[in-house]
Amino acid sequence: HISYNIGTSAFENCSLSHLEFPGHVSLGNYAFQNGVKGSTGSGKNRFGGATVKFLGEFSLGTNVFNGCSIEKIDIADADSWVFQSFETLASNPLSGGAALYVNGSPLTEITINFNPSNYLFAGCNSLQKVTLGSEVTAVGKYTFYNCTDLKELSITDNLKTFGSYSFAGCTCRDLKIVIPAYATLDSYAFANWQGHIT
């Protein structure tokens, strides 16, 4: 069992285009800040962007990949992502418009049966279908912010709190949601939403 601890700002301002961690890794705050460079552009318009691959368990400090151009994050299993906790939008390496892969295949759909944390899938451009089970009563702020390919969203009447910007920037015109009665929508929860809301 290989284990890595990479400290604060260890690879800051480098020009890395591919990172692969074969074992358990703990990445300190700002470990790769401005150090992972893909080509210019954003989201799907990137060509040859940087890839980060986690083959085992991982934990991410604050703003590990701040200022980086990442096209793809590849992880060993979806659970290793859904239990991450991000303190800021910039702390989530997907937030710039990256795709999340699981064992080399894009993560296009996910079912969540607990309250998803803040920023969890912000910027994920591979996610197309989200099912929030009956145990979900709240969605954190920026949880699905700018998930531009999200086409299908399934929720129950138990979902009563939509955090700030939780679904802002979901731009698929075919996306539909029925807001449960007595739900609380925090500031900008659906800002720039282009689908249907009832």
Contacts in CASP RR format, 6 or more apart in sequence:
PFRMAT RR
TARGET T0000
AUTHOR 0000-0000-0000
METHOD contacts of the structure
MODEL  1
HISYNIGTSAFENCSLSHLEFPGHVSLGNYAFQNGVKGSTGSGKNRFGGA
TVKFLGEFSLGTNVFNGCSIEKIDIADADSWVFQSFETLASNPLSGGAAL
YVNGSPLTEITINFNPSNYLFAGCNSLQKVTLGSEVTAVGKYTFYNCTDL
KELSITDNLKTFGSYSFAGCTCRDLKIVIPAYATLDSYAFANWQGHIT
1 23 0 8 1.000
1 24 0 8 1.000
2 22 0 8 1.000
2 23 0 8 1.000
2 24 0 8 1.000
3 23 0 8 1.000
3 24 0 8 1.000
3 25 0 8 1.000
3 26 0 8 1.000
4 21 0 8 1.000
4 23 0 8 1.000
4 24 0 8 1.000
4 25 0 8 1.000
4 26 0 8 1.000
5 25 0 8 1.000
5 26 0 8 1.000
5 28 0 8 1.000
6 25 0 8 1.000
6 26 0 8 1.000
6 27 0 8 1.000
6 28 0 8 1.000
6 31 0 8 1.000
7 27 0 8 1.000
7 28 0 8 1.000
7 29 0 8 1.000
7 31 0 8 1.000
8 28 0 8 1.000
8 29 0 8 1.000
8 30 0 8 1.000
8 31 0 8 1.000
9 29 0 8 1.000
9 30 0 8 1.000
9 31 0 8 1.000
9 33 0 8 1.000
10 28 0 8 1.000
10 31 0 8 1.000
10 32 0 8 1.000
11 31 0 8 1.000
11 32 0 8 1.000
11 35 0 8 1.000
12 30 0 8 1.000
12 31 0 8 1.000
12 32 0 8 1.000
12 33 0 8 1.000
12 34 0 8 1.000
12 35 0 8 1.000
13 33 0 8 1.000
13 34 0 8 1.000
13 35 0 8 1.000
14 32 0 8 1.000
14 35 0 8 1.000
14 36 0 8 1.000
15 35 0 8 1.000
15 37 0 8 1.000
16 32 0 8 1.000
16 35 0 8 1.000
16 36 0 8 1.000
16 37 0 8 1.000
16 50 0 8 1.000
17 36 0 8 1.000
17 37 0 8 1.000
17 38 0 8 1.000
17 48 0 8 1.000
17 49 0 8 1.000
17 50 0 8 1.000
17 51 0 8 1.000
18 50 0 8 1.000
18 51 0 8 1.000
18 53 0 8 1.000
19 32 0 8 1.000
19 36 0 8 1.000
19 50 0 8 1.000
19 51 0 8 1.000
19 52 0 8 1.000
19 53 0 8 1.000
20 52 0 8 1.000
20 53 0 8 1.000
20 55 0 8 1.000
21 53 0 8 1.000
21 54 0 8 1.000
21 55 0 8 1.000
21 56 0 8 1.000
21 58 0 8 1.000
22 55 0 8 1.000
22 56 0 8 1.000
23 55 0 8 1.000
23 56 0 8 1.000
23 57 0 8 1.000
24 56 0 8 1.000
24 57 0 8 1.000
24 58 0 8 1.000
25 54 0 8 1.000
25 56 0 8 1.000
25 57 0 8 1.000
25 58 0 8 1.000
25 59 0 8 1.000
26 58 0 8 1.000
26 59 0 8 1.000
27 58 0 8 1.000
27 59 0 8 1.000
27 60 0 8 1.000
27 61 0 8 1.000
27 64 0 8 1.000
28 60 0 8 1.000
28 61 0 8 1.000
28 62 0 8 1.000
28 64 0 8 1.000
29 61 0 8 1.000
29 62 0 8 1.000
29 63 0 8 1.000
29 64 0 8 1.000
30 62 0 8 1.000
30 63 0 8 1.000
30 64 0 8 1.000
30 66 0 8 1.000
31 61 0 8 1.000
31 64 0 8 1.000
32 64 0 8 1.000
32 65 0 8 1.000
32 68 0 8 1.000
33 63 0 8 1.000
33 64 0 8 1.000
33 65 0 8 1.000
33 66 0 8 1.000
33 67 0 8 1.000
33 68 0 8 1.000
34 66 0 8 1.000
34 67 0 8 1.000
34 68 0 8 1.000
35 67 0 8 1.000
35 68 0 8 1.000
36 50 0 8 1.000
36 52 0 8 1.000
36 65 0 8 1.000
36 68 0 8 1.000
36 69 0 8 1.000
36 70 0 8 1.000
37 50 0 8 1.000
37 68 0 8 1.000
37 69 0 8 1.000
38 46 0 8 1.000
38 48 0 8 1.000
38 49 0 8 1.000
38 50 0 8 1.000
38 69 0 8 1.000
38 70 0 8 1.000
38 71 0 8 1.000
39 46 0 8 1.000
39 47 0 8 1.000
39 48 0 8 1.000
39 49 0 8 1.000
39 69 0 8 1.000
40 46 0 8 1.000
40 69 0 8 1.000
41 69 0 8 1.000
42 96 0 8 1.000
42 97 0 8 1.000
43 71 0 8 1.000
43 96 0 8 1.000
43 97 0 8 1.000
43 98 0 8 1.000
43 125 0 8 1.000
44 125 0 8 1.000
46 69 0 8 1.000
46 71 0 8 1.000
48 71 0 8 1.000
49 69 0 8 1.000
49 70 0 8 1.000
49 71 0 8 1.000
49 72 0 8 1.000
50 68 0 8 1.000
50 69 0 8 1.000
50 70 0 8 1.000
50 71 0 8 1.000
50 72 0 8 1.000
51 70 0 8 1.000
51 71 0 8 1.000
51 72 0 8 1.000
51 73 0 8 1.000
51 74 0 8 1.000
52 65 0 8 1.000
52 70 0 8 1.000
52 72 0 8 1.000
52 73 0 8 1.000
52 74 0 8 1.000
52 93 0 8 1.000
53 73 0 8 1.000
53 74 0 8 1.000
53 75 0 8 1.000
54 73 0 8 1.000
54 74 0 8 1.000
54 75 0 8 1.000
54 76 0 8 1.000
54 80 0 8 1.000
55 76 0 8 1.000
56 75 0 8 1.000
56 76 0 8 1.000
56 80 0 8 1.000
57 76 0 8 1.000
57 80 0 8 1.000
58 75 0 8 1.000
58 80 0 8 1.000
59 84 0 8 1.000
60 84 0 8 1.000
60 86 0 8 1.000
60 91 0 8 1.000
60 93 0 8 1.000
61 91 0 8 1.000
62 87 0 8 1.000
62 88 0 8 1.000
62 91 0 8 1.000
63 88 0 8 1.000
63 90 0 8 1.000
63 91 0 8 1.000
64 91 0 8 1.000
64 93 0 8 1.000
65 93 0 8 1.000
66 90 0 8 1.000
66 91 0 8 1.000
67 90 0 8 1.000
68 93 0 8 1.000
70 93 0 8 1.000
70 94 0 8 1.000
70 96 0 8 1.000
70 98 0 8 1.000
71 98 0 8 1.000
71 99 0 8 1.000
72 98 0 8 1.000
72 99 0 8 1.000
72 100 0 8 1.000
72 101 0 8 1.000
73 93 0 8 1.000
73 94 0 8 1.000
73 98 0 8 1.000
73 99 0 8 1.000
73 100 0 8 1.000
73 101 0 8 1.000
74 101 0 8 1.000
74 102 0 8 1.000
74 103 0 8 1.000
74 104 0 8 1.000
75 81 0 8 1.000
75 100 0 8 1.000
75 101 0 8 1.000
75 102 0 8 1.000
76 102 0 8 1.000
76 103 0 8 1.000
77 102 0 8 1.000
77 103 0 8 1.000
78 102 0 8 1.000
78 107 0 8 1.000
78 110 0 8 1.000
81 100 0 8 1.000
81 107 0 8 1.000
81 120 0 8 1.000
82 110 0 8 1.000
82 112 0 8 1.000
82 116 0 8 1.000
82 120 0 8 1.000
84 92 0 8 1.000
84 117 0 8 1.000
84 120 0 8 1.000
85 117 0 8 1.000
86 92 0 8 1.000
86 117 0 8 1.000
86 118 0 8 1.000
86 119 0 8 1.000
86 120 0 8 1.000
86 122 0 8 1.000
88 119 0 8 1.000
89 95 0 8 1.000
89 119 0 8 1.000
89 122 0 8 1.000
89 142 0 8 1.000
89 145 0 8 1.000
91 119 0 8 1.000
92 119 0 8 1.000
92 120 0 8 1.000
92 122 0 8 1.000
92 123 0 8 1.000
94 100 0 8 1.000
94 121 0 8 1.000
94 122 0 8 1.000
94 123 0 8 1.000
94 124 0 8 1.000
95 119 0 8 1.000
95 122 0 8 1.000
95 123 0 8 1.000
95 145 0 8 1.000
95 146 0 8 1.000
96 123 0 8 1.000
96 146 0 8 1.000
97 123 0 8 1.000
97 124 0 8 1.000
97 125 0 8 1.000
97 146 0 8 1.000
97 148 0 8 1.000
98 123 0 8 1.000
98 124 0 8 1.000
98 125 0 8 1.000
99 106 0 8 1.000
99 107 0 8 1.000
99 124 0 8 1.000
99 125 0 8 1.000
99 126 0 8 1.000
100 106 0 8 1.000
100 107 0 8 1.000
100 121 0 8 1.000
100 124 0 8 1.000
100 126 0 8 1.000
100 127 0 8 1.000
101 107 0 8 1.000
101 126 0 8 1.000
106 126 0 8 1.000
107 124 0 8 1.000
107 126 0 8 1.000
107 127 0 8 1.000
108 126 0 8 1.000
108 127 0 8 1.000
108 128 0 8 1.000
108 129 0 8 1.000
109 127 0 8 1.000
109 128 0 8 1.000
109 129 0 8 1.000
109 130 0 8 1.000
109 131 0 8 1.000
109 152 0 8 1.000
110 127 0 8 1.000
110 129 0 8 1.000
110 130 0 8 1.000
110 131 0 8 1.000
111 131 0 8 1.000
111 132 0 8 1.000
111 133 0 8 1.000
112 130 0 8 1.000
112 131 0 8 1.000
112 132 0 8 1.000
112 133 0 8 1.000
112 136 0 8 1.000
113 133 0 8 1.000
113 134 0 8 1.000
113 135 0 8 1.000
113 136 0 8 1.000
114 135 0 8 1.000
114 136 0 8 1.000
115 136 0 8 1.000
115 137 0 8 1.000
115 138 0 8 1.000
115 139 0 8 1.000
115 140 0 8 1.000
116 132 0 8 1.000
116 136 0 8 1.000
116 139 0 8 1.000
116 140 0 8 1.000
116 143 0 8 1.000
117 140 0 8 1.000
117 143 0 8 1.000
118 140 0 8 1.000
118 141 0 8 1.000
118 142 0 8 1.000
118 143 0 8 1.000
119 141 0 8 1.000
119 142 0 8 1.000
119 143 0 8 1.000
119 145 0 8 1.000
120 140 0 8 1.000
120 143 0 8 1.000
120 144 0 8 1.000
121 127 0 8 1.000
121 130 0 8 1.000
121 143 0 8 1.000
121 144 0 8 1.000
121 147 0 8 1.000
122 142 0 8 1.000
122 143 0 8 1.000
122 144 0 8 1.000
122 145 0 8 1.000
122 146 0 8 1.000
122 147 0 8 1.000
123 145 0 8 1.000
123 146 0 8 1.000
123 147 0 8 1.000
123 148 0 8 1.000
124 144 0 8 1.000
124 147 0 8 1.000
125 147 0 8 1.000
125 148 0 8 1.000
125 149 0 8 1.000
126 149 0 8 1.000
127 144 0 8 1.000
127 147 0 8 1.000
127 149 0 8 1.000
127 150 0 8 1.000
128 149 0 8 1.000
128 150 0 8 1.000
128 151 0 8 1.000
128 152 0 8 1.000
129 150 0 8 1.000
129 151 0 8 1.000
129 152 0 8 1.000
129 153 0 8 1.000
129 154 0 8 1.000
130 144 0 8 1.000
130 147 0 8 1.000
130 150 0 8 1.000
130 152 0 8 1.000
130 153 0 8 1.000
130 154 0 8 1.000
131 154 0 8 1.000
132 139 0 8 1.000
132 153 0 8 1.000
132 154 0 8 1.000
132 155 0 8 1.000
132 156 0 8 1.000
132 159 0 8 1.000
133 154 0 8 1.000
133 155 0 8 1.000
133 156 0 8 1.000
133 158 0 8 1.000
134 156 0 8 1.000
134 158 0 8 1.000
135 158 0 8 1.000
136 155 0 8 1.000
136 156 0 8 1.000
136 158 0 8 1.000
136 159 0 8 1.000
137 158 0 8 1.000
137 159 0 8 1.000
137 160 0 8 1.000
137 161 0 8 1.000
138 159 0 8 1.000
138 160 0 8 1.000
138 161 0 8 1.000
138 162 0 8 1.000
138 163 0 8 1.000
139 159 0 8 1.000
139 161 0 8 1.000
139 162 0 8 1.000
139 163 0 8 1.000
139 166 0 8 1.000
139 167 0 8 1.000
140 161 0 8 1.000
140 162 0 8 1.000
140 163 0 8 1.000
140 166 0 8 1.000
141 163 0 8 1.000
141 164 0 8 1.000
141 165 0 8 1.000
141 166 0 8 1.000
141 186 0 8 1.000
142 164 0 8 1.000
142 165 0 8 1.000
142 166 0 8 1.000
142 168 0 8 1.000
143 163 0 8 1.000
143 166 0 8 1.000
143 167 0 8 1.000
144 150 0 8 1.000
144 166 0 8 1.000
144 167 0 8 1.000
144 170 0 8 1.000
145 165 0 8 1.000
145 166 0 8 1.000
145 167 0 8 1.000
145 168 0 8 1.000
145 169 0 8 1.000
146 168 0 8 1.000
146 169 0 8 1.000
146 170 0 8 1.000
147 167 0 8 1.000
147 169 0 8 1.000
147 170 0 8 1.000
148 169 0 8 1.000
148 170 0 8 1.000
148 171 0 8 1.000
148 172 0 8 1.000
149 172 0 8 1.000
150 170 0 8 1.000
150 172 0 8 1.000
150 175 0 8 1.000
151 172 0 8 1.000
151 174 0 8 1.000
151 175 0 8 1.000
152 175 0 8 1.000
153 167 0 8 1.000
153 175 0 8 1.000
153 176 0 8 1.000
153 177 0 8 1.000
155 177 0 8 1.000
155 178 0 8 1.000
155 180 0 8 1.000
156 180 0 8 1.000
157 180 0 8 1.000
157 181 0 8 1.000
158 180 0 8 1.000
159 180 0 8 1.000
159 183 0 8 1.000
160 180 0 8 1.000
160 182 0 8 1.000
160 183 0 8 1.000
160 184 0 8 1.000
161 183 0 8 1.000
161 184 0 8 1.000
161 186 0 8 1.000
162 179 0 8 1.000
162 183 0 8 1.000
162 184 0 8 1.000
162 185 0 8 1.000
162 186 0 8 1.000
162 189 0 8 1.000
162 190 0 8 1.000
163 185 0 8 1.000
163 186 0 8 1.000
163 189 0 8 1.000
164 186 0 8 1.000
164 187 0 8 1.000
164 188 0 8 1.000
164 189 0 8 1.000
165 187 0 8 1.000
165 188 0 8 1.000
165 189 0 8 1.000
165 191 0 8 1.000
166 186 0 8 1.000
166 189 0 8 1.000
166 190 0 8 1.000
167 177 0 8 1.000
167 189 0 8 1.000
167 190 0 8 1.000
167 193 0 8 1.000
168 188 0 8 1.000
168 189 0 8 1.000
168 190 0 8 1.000
168 191 0 8 1.000
168 192 0 8 1.000
168 193 0 8 1.000
169 191 0 8 1.000
169 192 0 8 1.000
169 193 0 8 1.000
169 194 0 8 1.000
170 190 0 8 1.000
170 192 0 8 1.000
170 193 0 8 1.000
170 194 0 8 1.000
170 195 0 8 1.000
171 192 0 8 1.000
171 193 0 8 1.000
171 194 0 8 1.000
171 195 0 8 1.000
172 194 0 8 1.000
172 195 0 8 1.000
173 194 0 8 1.000
173 195 0 8 1.000
174 195 0 8 1.000
175 193 0 8 1.000
175 194 0 8 1.000
175 195 0 8 1.000
175 196 0 8 1.000
176 195 0 8 1.000
176 196 0 8 1.000
176 197 0 8 1.000
176 198 0 8 1.000
177 196 0 8 1.000
177 197 0 8 1.000
177 198 0 8 1.000
178 197 0 8 1.000
178 198 0 8 1.000
179 185 0 8 1.000
179 197 0 8 1.000
179 198 0 8 1.000
190 197 0 8 1.000
END
